């Protein structure tokens, strides 16, 4: 790809971004390639000083467990449907795990009364049934961890998860877009 850009008269800039360093509350890496004409000067934006945590992004105050969760199984009406992707209790003091393209099983596992009340309020808002293992993030909360603006996704739940997991996090796209606009503005 880089050779094709160079052959067409472009200088290629490539960088792997840790999205947590660009206001995205998840540990996600994305490779971006930018080709600009030889006479233009381009620089990728510098990262921010401090990553955003799950706690900050979701506005949490309580204490939550972190670490692995044993084989998380999805079921409906008592019938096995398969295994969820993930199976991890989020450490809310850090950015979250990479949001995947299938049902996520990244959990908030409350450890105190404040956290239990927060999880119960989230569960009620989302219309979910109580879960003994912890609270599994819904599409709206996953959008927050992706840094996505408030908008409504449509389609089946699996299609919504796919859309969220495949997007370039909007805060990263914004800072790279601004760097490109600066390069292209005389």
PECOR-V640990 format. One record per backbone hydrogen bond with DSSP energy under -0.5 kcal/mol. CO is the residue of the C=O (numbers start at 1). NH is the residue of the N-H. If there is no record, write none. Layout:
co={CO/CO}
nh={NH/NH}
This chain:
co={1/2/3/4/5/6/9/11/13/15/15/17/17/18/19/19/20/21/23/24/25/26/28/30/30/32/34/36/37/53/54/55/55/63/63/65/67/71/72/74/74/76/79/82/85/85/87/88/88/89/90/91/92/94/96/103/105/105/105/106/107/107/108/108/109/112/113/114/115/116/117/118/119/120/121/122/123/123/124/131/134/135/138/139/140/141/142/143/143/144/149/151/156/157/158/159/160/161/162/163/164/167/169/169/170/171/172/173/174/175/176/177/178/179/180/181/184}
nh={5/6/7/8/10/9/38/36/34/17/32/19/30/21/22/24/52/48/25/26/96/28/19/17/32/15/13/11/40/57/58/59/60/111/112/109/89/73/84/81/82/79/76/74/87/105/69/90/107/67/92/94/55/54/27/85/87/88/107/137/90/109/110/135/65/116/117/118/119/120/121/122/123/124/125/126/127/128/127/134/136/108/142/143/144/145/146/147/148/147/151/153/160/161/162/163/164/165/166/167/167/169/172/173/174/175/176/177/178/179/180/181/182/183/184/185/186}
